[in-house]
Amino acid sequence: GIAFIALKAVLIDPWYVDFDFDYTSEIFANQLDHDEYIKTSEARFESFKKWVEAKNFTDSIDLVVLNKEKKYRGAVASRDISHGDTVLLIPREYIISAGAVTTGTALDGIPATANKLLRKVAHILMKDSRYSHDILALSVLWHRLVGQENTTKFSTYVRSMPDSVTGLPRYFNDYERSLLEGTVALRRADERDEGILHHYNSMMKDKYVAKSLAPFTKDEYFWARDMVDTRCFGLKVKGKVYTSMVPFADMPNHALECSLRWRFSVNDNAFVATAPCNQRKGSPVTLHYGSKENTALLANYGFVLDSNENDCVEVVILLEGAIADEDAEEIVVDDDQIAVSCYLYANPRSQMSKRCLTELQNYFSHSLDDKLEVYKLIWSSIHTQAKAWVEFFQDPRVIEELNRRLASKENSVNIYFAVTARRSEERVWKVWLELAQKQMKTLLTCKAFVWWEYPSQCIPGNSTG
C-alpha cells in the first residue's frame, strides 16, 4: 500500500494551499439519483458514438450493441479494411493518464476548486506507481459527477460506461460463487477486491485524497476501479510505460486472432491502431488483451474463453526444516516449514511451465543436496495435488447439478463463466496428473533425471532415494 507517512514532506510544500471546498455547493446541490445516473442507456451510448464521430478518431470502425437484452457492446468494421490500414488515431489530448490528471489536461470542465484539488491529489499519489489506476479512477468519478449537469471533456465518454462489470465474481450470487469454491479464479478475484479496498482505506488516511473522494461511496470507487482496470492500456512512450485510458479504443472485445495492433506514436503524438489482416465491412474489430488464462480473465475482466491455451493452476510445495533462497518472493516461512508456489500451464512444454519447475528446483536445491530427492519432492507434490483436485472437480453430485443448471432456464451467464473456469482448471490438473504419474514411475529407476522434459529423459540406474 501507499506510504502516506513518507509523503508528509509533500504536504507541507508551500506550492500547496489548503482547500475549503463546500461539497453542498456548485454541482453537488442537485445531484441526481445515483442508480439512475450510472444506468447505461442506449441514449448515452448513441451520444458517445456522436462524440467519437465529432472527434474524427476513425473512419473505419463503428460501435454496435451486440445484444440489446444483455447490452453487450463492441466494434465492427465500417468499411472493408486492408492489412496495415490505420483504423484508429486518438490524439494525446484525449488520453487520460496520471500525468494528464496532474497537469490538468484530463480535467477540463471540472470546476476550478475541484480541479485544483484533483491535481494536488494526483501529485501525491504519483509518488507510488501502484496508485496510477486510482488516479484515473478519481478522474472518471469526477467527470461522471460533473457530467450530470454540465459537459466536461470526458463526461460523454464516462457516462457511456456500464453500471457494472457483472461477470466479475464480486457480482456473483451465492450459488454462482459456490461453483468457484477452491479455484484459483475465485482466489484471484477476491485478492483483487482486497487490493482495491486496501488502496481505498490507505488513500482515506490522507486528508486531501479523502476530500477528493468525499462525494463518492465506496461502491462508486469500486465501480470506477472496475472501469479503469478493464479498459486501461499500458502505453509505452520513450521507453516508459504509462497506464492510460483511451476513449473509443477500449470498446473492441477480446480475441486472439486478427486483433488490432496498437501503440503510442511519438511522431503522431497519438494512440494509433492498425489492422493486422484484411477485414470485410461489418466484421468484428477486436483487441488482444494479452496471453491471459481464464482465471485472470474472469478475475480482472469478467469473462472467460471456451478454449484457452494459457490456462494454468497453482501448485504449492511444502518442505519442513528447509533453507530457502532469500530472494524468492513466493516463499512463506511458517516456523520450520517453507511453502513455495508457482503456476503450471496447460502445455507442460511451454516456457512458463518450464520456468515454474525450474524455480521449484532452484528453491529446494538450497535444502536438499540430492537433486533426485528434489525431483521426487516436486513431482510427488504435483501428483498429490493434481489427484485431489481432479477428484474434487469430478464429484458426481456436483457434475450432475452443473449439468442440470446449464440445461435449465435457471442458467445465467455467470453460471456459464463459473463452470467454464472450473473446467479450465480441471483440464490443466488432468494434464499434470497424467504427467506426474509417468514422472513418478520413471524416478524409481533413475540415477539422473532431466525432469522438465516430456516424455522424461532418464539415465538408468538405481534410485538414490
Secondary structure per residue as TSV (DSSP state, phi and psi in degrees):
chain	resnum	aa	ss	phi	psi
A	1	G	-	360.0	167.3
A	2	I	-	-73.1	141.0
A	3	A	-	-96.4	89.2
A	4	F	S	-69.3	-26.4
A	5	I	G	-61.0	-38.8
A	6	A	G	-71.5	-11.4
A	7	L	G	-100.8	6.1
A	8	K	H	-60.3	-30.5
A	9	A	H	-62.1	-32.1
A	10	V	H	-67.3	-38.5
A	11	L	H	-70.7	-16.7
A	12	I	T	-102.9	7.9
A	13	D	-	-61.9	126.7
A	14	P	T	-61.9	-14.0
A	15	W	T	-62.6	-27.1
A	16	Y	-	-90.1	151.8
A	17	V	-	-126.1	156.5
A	18	D	-	-76.8	144.5
A	19	F	-	-104.5	139.0
A	20	D	-	-120.8	81.8
A	21	F	-	-106.6	120.2
A	22	D	-	-87.6	109.2
A	23	Y	T	-74.3	-3.3
A	24	T	T	-94.0	-4.4
A	25	S	S	-99.3	-174.2
A	26	E	G	49.0	-127.9
A	27	I	G	-72.5	-18.4
A	28	F	G	-79.3	-18.2
A	29	A	G	-64.8	-33.7
A	30	N	G	-114.9	41.2
A	31	Q	-	-63.0	131.4
A	32	L	-	-75.3	161.9
A	33	D	-	-55.6	129.0
A	34	H	H	-59.6	-46.6
A	35	D	H	-60.6	-40.7
A	36	E	H	-68.7	-36.2
A	37	Y	H	-65.2	-47.7
A	38	I	H	-86.8	-3.0
A	39	K	-	-67.0	122.1
A	40	T	-	-72.3	131.7
A	41	S	-	-128.3	158.5
A	42	E	H	-62.9	-32.1
A	43	A	H	-62.0	-43.7
A	44	R	H	-68.2	-36.3
A	45	F	H	-64.5	-42.6
A	46	E	H	-65.3	-36.5
A	47	S	H	-63.6	-39.9
A	48	F	H	-65.0	-41.9
A	49	K	H	-59.6	-41.8
A	50	K	H	-67.2	-36.7
A	51	W	H	-62.4	-44.0
A	52	V	H	-62.7	-44.1
A	53	E	H	-61.0	-41.2
A	54	A	H	-65.7	-30.8
A	55	K	H	-81.8	-12.5
A	56	N	T	60.5	42.7
A	57	F	-	-70.6	-27.5
A	58	T	-	-157.2	152.8
A	59	D	S	-123.0	15.8
A	60	S	S	-123.7	-14.1
A	61	I	E	-129.8	135.7
A	62	D	E	-111.3	147.7
A	63	L	E	-93.8	137.7
A	64	V	E	-137.3	156.4
A	65	V	E	-92.3	114.7
A	66	L	E	-80.2	-28.0
A	67	N	E	-151.0	103.0
A	68	K	T	-63.6	-33.2
A	69	E	T	-66.3	-43.6
A	70	K	T	-90.1	-12.2
A	71	K	T	62.0	33.6
A	72	Y	E	-73.2	135.5
A	73	R	E	-126.1	158.6
A	74	G	E	-166.7	-165.7
A	75	A	E	-128.9	144.3
A	76	V	E	-133.3	158.9
A	77	A	E	-70.5	129.9
A	78	S	S	-90.1	-4.6
A	79	R	S	-154.4	170.1
A	80	D	-	-66.8	127.8
A	81	I	B	-111.5	136.8
A	82	S	-	-103.4	151.7
A	83	H	T	-53.0	128.1
A	84	G	T	93.2	-9.0
A	85	D	-	-63.0	140.2
A	86	T	E	-80.0	118.3
A	87	V	E	-109.5	-14.2
A	88	L	E	-141.3	135.3
A	89	L	E	-144.3	106.0
A	90	I	E	-115.9	111.3
A	91	P	E	-57.0	151.8
A	92	R	G	-56.7	-32.0
A	93	E	G	-64.2	-16.2
A	94	Y	G	-106.7	18.1
A	95	I	-	-106.0	129.6
A	96	I	E	-95.9	113.7
A	97	S	E	-129.3	167.2
A	98	A	H	-59.4	-40.5
A	99	G	H	-64.0	-38.0
A	100	A	H	-68.6	-28.7
A	101	V	H	-72.4	-41.4
A	102	T	H	-60.5	-42.8
A	103	T	H	-81.0	-15.7
A	104	G	T	94.5	-7.0
A	105	T	T	-67.3	-20.6
A	106	A	T	-95.9	8.0
A	107	L	-	-118.4	12.6
A	108	D	T	-56.6	131.5
A	109	G	T	98.8	-14.7
A	110	I	S	-83.8	131.8
A	111	P	-	-47.7	146.9
A	112	A	H	-53.7	-44.0
A	113	T	H	-66.3	-45.7
A	114	A	H	-67.1	-36.1
A	115	N	H	-59.3	-46.4
A	116	K	H	-66.3	-39.9
A	117	L	H	-62.5	-44.3
A	118	L	H	-65.0	-38.2
A	119	R	H	-64.5	-39.2
A	120	K	H	-64.2	-45.6
A	121	V	H	-63.1	-42.4
A	122	A	H	-60.9	-39.9
A	123	H	H	-61.7	-40.1
A	124	I	H	-66.5	-50.2
A	125	L	H	-69.1	-26.7
A	126	M	T	-67.2	-9.9
A	127	K	T	-65.8	-20.4
A	128	D	S	-127.0	112.7
A	129	S	G	-61.5	-19.8
A	130	R	G	-67.3	-12.6
A	131	Y	G	-101.5	15.6
A	132	S	H	-64.0	-38.0
A	133	H	H	-65.3	-33.9
A	134	D	H	-70.9	-34.6
A	135	I	H	-62.6	-44.1
A	136	L	H	-66.6	-37.7
A	137	A	H	-62.2	-41.2
A	138	L	H	-61.5	-41.8
A	139	S	H	-61.3	-44.0
A	140	V	H	-60.6	-45.3
A	141	L	H	-61.2	-42.7
A	142	W	H	-72.2	-37.2
A	143	H	H	-65.4	-35.7
A	144	R	H	-68.1	-42.6
A	145	L	H	-66.7	-51.1
A	146	V	H	-63.9	-34.8
A	147	G	T	-67.8	-7.0
A	148	Q	T	-59.9	-38.4
A	149	E	T	-124.1	-17.1
A	150	N	S	-134.2	149.1
A	151	T	-	-86.9	127.3
A	152	T	-	-109.6	178.8
A	153	K	S	-59.2	-35.8
A	154	F	S	-121.2	10.8
A	155	S	H	-64.3	-38.2
A	156	T	H	-64.1	-40.2
A	157	Y	H	-63.9	-49.6
A	158	V	H	-67.0	-38.5
A	159	R	H	-71.4	-13.3
A	160	S	T	-83.4	-8.6
A	161	M	S	-72.3	151.0
A	162	P	-	-70.0	163.5
A	163	D	S	-78.3	-13.6
A	164	S	-	-168.4	163.4
A	165	V	-	-103.9	88.6
A	166	T	T	-66.7	-15.2
A	167	G	T	-79.7	-9.6
A	168	L	S	-70.7	135.4
A	169	P	G	-54.5	-20.9
A	170	R	G	-58.0	-28.6
A	171	Y	G	-96.4	1.8
A	172	F	-	-71.0	147.1
A	173	N	-	-79.4	177.9
A	174	D	H	-59.0	-41.8
A	175	Y	H	-67.4	-44.3
A	176	E	H	-59.9	-41.4
A	177	R	H	-66.6	-35.1
A	178	S	H	-62.7	-28.6
A	179	L	T	-67.2	-22.1
A	180	L	T	-99.1	1.3
A	181	E	T	-54.9	128.2
A	182	G	T	86.0	-5.7
A	183	T	-	-87.2	157.2
A	184	V	H	-63.9	-34.5
A	185	A	H	-58.1	-46.8
A	186	L	H	-69.2	-40.3
A	187	R	H	-62.8	-42.8
A	188	R	H	-64.4	-40.0
A	189	A	H	-63.5	-43.9
A	190	D	H	-67.2	-37.3
A	191	E	H	-64.6	-37.8
A	192	R	H	-63.2	-45.3
A	193	D	H	-63.8	-39.8
A	194	E	H	-63.4	-37.6
A	195	G	H	-65.8	-41.9
A	196	I	H	-64.2	-43.3
A	197	L	H	-63.4	-39.8
A	198	H	H	-61.9	-42.9
A	199	H	H	-60.8	-44.7
A	200	Y	H	-60.2	-49.8
A	201	N	H	-63.3	-38.3
A	202	S	H	-65.6	-42.8
A	203	M	H	-66.3	-33.9
A	204	M	T	-68.7	-10.9
A	205	K	T	-79.2	-16.9
A	206	D	S	-97.1	129.0
A	207	K	H	-64.2	-33.9
A	208	Y	H	-74.2	-43.3
A	209	V	H	-64.8	-42.3
A	210	A	H	-60.6	-36.9
A	211	K	H	-66.3	-36.6
A	212	S	H	-70.8	-22.7
A	213	L	H	-94.9	-7.5
A	214	A	T	-55.3	-37.6
A	215	P	T	-73.6	-4.5
A	216	F	S	-121.2	147.3
A	217	T	-	-81.7	167.1
A	218	K	H	-62.1	-37.7
A	219	D	H	-63.1	-37.0
A	220	E	H	-66.7	-37.6
A	221	Y	H	-63.3	-43.5
A	222	F	H	-60.4	-41.0
A	223	W	H	-59.5	-46.7
A	224	A	H	-63.6	-40.0
A	225	R	H	-64.4	-38.1
A	226	D	H	-61.2	-42.6
A	227	M	H	-63.6	-41.6
A	228	V	H	-69.2	-49.8
A	229	D	H	-64.4	-33.5
A	230	T	H	-88.2	-7.3
A	231	R	H	-122.2	-16.7
A	232	C	-	-74.0	157.9
A	233	F	E	-116.2	154.1
A	234	G	E	-103.5	94.8
A	235	L	E	-88.1	124.5
A	236	K	E	-92.0	117.3
A	237	V	E	-125.8	114.7
A	238	K	T	51.8	45.3
A	239	G	T	85.4	-6.4
A	240	K	E	-115.1	139.7
A	241	V	E	-97.0	131.1
A	242	Y	E	-119.8	125.7
A	243	T	E	-70.1	125.4
A	244	S	E	-144.2	150.6
A	245	M	E	-105.6	131.3
A	246	V	-	-122.7	98.9
A	247	P	T	-52.1	137.6
A	248	F	T	79.4	-40.9
A	249	A	T	-65.8	-19.5
A	250	D	T	-89.5	5.8
A	251	M	-	-84.2	-34.3
A	252	P	S	-59.7	145.2
A	253	N	E	-83.9	172.6
A	254	H	E	-81.5	138.2
A	255	A	-	-156.5	154.1
A	256	L	S	-86.6	-31.7
A	257	E	S	-106.2	148.1
A	258	C	S	49.0	46.3
A	259	S	B	-98.8	150.2
A	260	L	-	-55.5	141.4
A	261	R	E	-98.8	121.2
A	262	W	E	-125.2	158.2
A	263	R	E	-166.1	167.0
A	264	F	E	-96.5	123.1
A	265	S	E	-95.9	115.8
A	266	V	T	-65.0	-38.4
A	267	N	T	-63.0	-41.7
A	268	D	T	-86.5	-13.0
A	269	N	T	52.2	47.9
A	270	A	E	-157.2	160.8
A	271	F	E	-77.9	126.1
A	272	V	E	-125.4	133.4
A	273	A	E	-125.7	135.7
A	274	T	E	-121.7	158.2
A	275	A	-	-84.8	129.1
A	276	P	S	-88.1	-2.0
A	277	C	S	-158.3	170.6
A	278	N	-	-78.2	138.2
A	279	Q	B	-136.7	141.0
A	280	R	-	-82.4	153.6
A	281	K	T	-56.8	132.3
A	282	G	T	93.3	-10.0
A	283	S	S	-79.9	152.0
A	284	P	E	-63.2	139.8
A	285	V	E	-106.2	126.8
A	286	T	E	-130.1	167.5
A	287	L	E	-120.2	154.4
A	288	H	-	-101.2	112.2
A	289	Y	-	-74.2	-4.4
A	290	G	-	118.4	165.0
A	291	S	S	-80.2	79.2
A	292	K	-	-113.1	142.3
A	293	E	-	-77.3	165.3
A	294	N	H	-60.8	-32.7
A	295	T	H	-61.6	-40.2
A	296	A	H	-74.0	-39.7
A	297	L	H	-62.5	-43.5
A	298	L	H	-69.0	-44.4
A	299	A	H	-68.0	-33.8
A	300	N	H	-108.0	-24.0
A	301	Y	H	-122.2	-17.7
A	302	G	S	82.3	31.1
A	303	F	-	-155.5	169.4
A	304	V	-	-137.1	165.4
A	305	L	-	-106.6	143.9
A	306	D	S	-59.6	-42.9
A	307	S	S	-131.5	121.5
A	308	N	-	-136.2	109.1
A	309	E	T	-68.9	-12.0
A	310	N	T	-92.4	4.2
A	311	D	-	-59.3	146.9
A	312	C	E	-149.9	168.6
A	313	V	E	-135.2	161.3
A	314	E	E	-101.1	127.5
A	315	V	E	-107.0	138.1
A	316	V	E	-121.0	124.1
A	317	I	E	-109.3	129.3
A	318	L	E	-110.6	142.0
A	319	L	E	-147.1	125.2
A	320	E	E	-87.0	143.6
A	321	G	T	66.8	28.7
A	322	A	-	-94.0	159.3
A	323	I	-	-114.5	118.5
A	324	A	-	-102.7	163.3
A	325	D	-	-67.3	123.4
A	326	E	T	-64.4	-22.5
A	327	D	T	-85.7	-3.1
A	328	A	-	-83.5	105.8
A	329	E	T	-67.2	-27.0
A	330	E	T	-74.3	-11.0
A	331	I	-	-83.9	131.9
A	332	V	E	-118.5	126.2
A	333	V	E	-101.7	123.6
A	334	D	E	-129.2	103.4
A	335	D	T	57.1	-116.7
A	336	D	T	-103.1	12.3
A	337	Q	E	-108.5	139.6
A	338	I	E	-120.1	134.4
A	339	A	E	-118.1	128.0
A	340	V	E	-121.1	134.9
A	341	S	E	-131.2	152.3
A	342	C	E	-161.3	177.2
A	343	Y	E	-108.0	131.8
A	344	L	E	-102.6	132.4
A	345	Y	E	-101.4	164.5
A	346	A	S	-56.9	-32.7
A	347	N	S	-99.5	107.8
A	348	P	T	-62.3	-22.0
A	349	R	T	-87.8	-4.4
A	350	S	S	-65.8	155.9
A	351	Q	H	-61.4	-34.4
A	352	M	H	-68.4	-38.7
A	353	S	H	-66.7	-43.6
A	354	K	H	-63.1	-37.2
A	355	R	H	-64.7	-41.2
A	356	C	H	-60.6	-49.7
A	357	L	H	-64.4	-37.8
A	358	T	H	-64.8	-40.9
A	359	E	H	-63.3	-43.0
A	360	L	H	-61.2	-43.4
A	361	Q	H	-60.6	-46.6
A	362	N	H	-63.9	-40.5
A	363	Y	H	-62.6	-48.1
A	364	F	H	-84.0	-11.7
A	365	S	T	-66.8	-18.4
A	366	H	T	-70.9	-22.1
A	367	S	T	-108.7	-29.1
A	368	L	-	-117.0	119.2
A	369	D	S	-72.1	-32.8
A	370	D	-	-83.4	110.4
A	371	K	H	-62.4	-32.2
A	372	L	H	-63.4	-35.6
A	373	E	H	-66.1	-36.0
A	374	V	H	-61.6	-46.4
A	375	Y	H	-61.8	-40.5
A	376	K	H	-64.3	-42.5
A	377	L	H	-59.3	-47.4
A	378	I	H	-63.7	-51.0
A	379	W	H	-73.3	-31.6
A	380	S	H	-67.5	-36.7
A	381	S	H	-66.7	-44.8
A	382	I	H	-60.8	-43.4
A	383	H	H	-61.6	-46.8
A	384	T	H	-61.1	-47.4
A	385	Q	H	-68.8	-41.3
A	386	A	H	-62.9	-42.7
A	387	K	H	-62.1	-44.1
A	388	A	H	-64.4	-42.2
A	389	W	H	-70.5	-40.4
A	390	V	H	-61.9	-42.4
A	391	E	H	-63.6	-38.7
A	392	F	H	-62.8	-47.5
A	393	F	H	-70.4	-24.7
A	394	Q	T	-99.4	17.7
A	395	D	-	-56.3	117.2
A	396	P	H	-54.9	-37.1
A	397	R	H	-66.8	-39.1
A	398	V	H	-68.0	-44.6
A	399	I	H	-61.5	-42.5
A	400	E	H	-60.4	-43.4
A	401	E	H	-67.1	-40.3
A	402	L	H	-62.5	-46.2
A	403	N	H	-62.6	-38.4
A	404	R	H	-64.7	-44.6
A	405	R	H	-63.8	-44.3
A	406	L	H	-64.9	-28.9
A	407	A	H	-90.2	-8.5
A	408	S	S	-101.5	171.6
A	409	K	T	-72.6	-12.2
A	410	E	T	-73.7	-12.3
A	411	N	-	-61.2	139.8
A	412	S	-	-127.2	166.4
A	413	V	H	-59.8	-39.0
A	414	N	H	-67.9	-33.2
A	415	I	H	-63.9	-42.8
A	416	Y	H	-60.5	-44.8
A	417	F	H	-59.8	-45.6
A	418	A	H	-64.3	-44.5
A	419	V	H	-65.3	-41.9
A	420	T	H	-63.5	-41.1
A	421	A	H	-64.0	-42.4
A	422	R	H	-58.4	-50.2
A	423	R	H	-68.0	-28.1
A	424	S	H	-63.6	-46.3
A	425	E	H	-67.8	-38.2
A	426	E	H	-60.6	-43.3
A	427	R	H	-60.4	-41.7
A	428	V	H	-66.7	-43.4
A	429	W	H	-62.3	-36.6
A	430	K	H	-62.3	-42.1
A	431	V	H	-59.8	-46.1
A	432	W	H	-77.4	-25.0
A	433	L	H	-66.2	-45.9
A	434	E	H	-62.3	-43.4
A	435	L	H	-66.1	-43.1
A	436	A	H	-63.2	-38.2
A	437	Q	H	-60.7	-43.1
A	438	K	H	-69.0	-40.6
A	439	Q	H	-66.2	-40.8
A	440	M	H	-63.0	-40.9
A	441	K	H	-64.7	-41.8
A	442	T	H	-64.8	-37.4
A	443	L	H	-63.5	-23.2
A	444	L	T	-65.7	-23.3
A	445	T	T	-118.4	15.6
A	446	C	E	-101.4	144.6
A	447	K	E	-108.5	-14.2
A	448	A	E	-149.1	157.1
A	449	F	E	-153.7	123.3
A	450	V	E	-91.4	92.0
A	451	W	T	-80.9	-13.9
A	452	W	T	-92.3	-8.2
A	453	E	S	-79.3	152.8
A	454	Y	S	-142.8	115.4
A	455	P	S	-66.2	163.6
A	456	S	-	-64.3	148.3
A	457	Q	E	-110.3	115.9
A	458	C	E	-125.7	137.1
A	459	I	E	-93.3	112.2
A	460	P	E	-58.2	150.6
A	461	G	S	159.0	178.6
A	462	N	-	-74.2	138.7
A	463	S	-	-65.0	143.2
A	464	T	-	-86.9	-4.1
A	465	G	-	-124.3	360.0
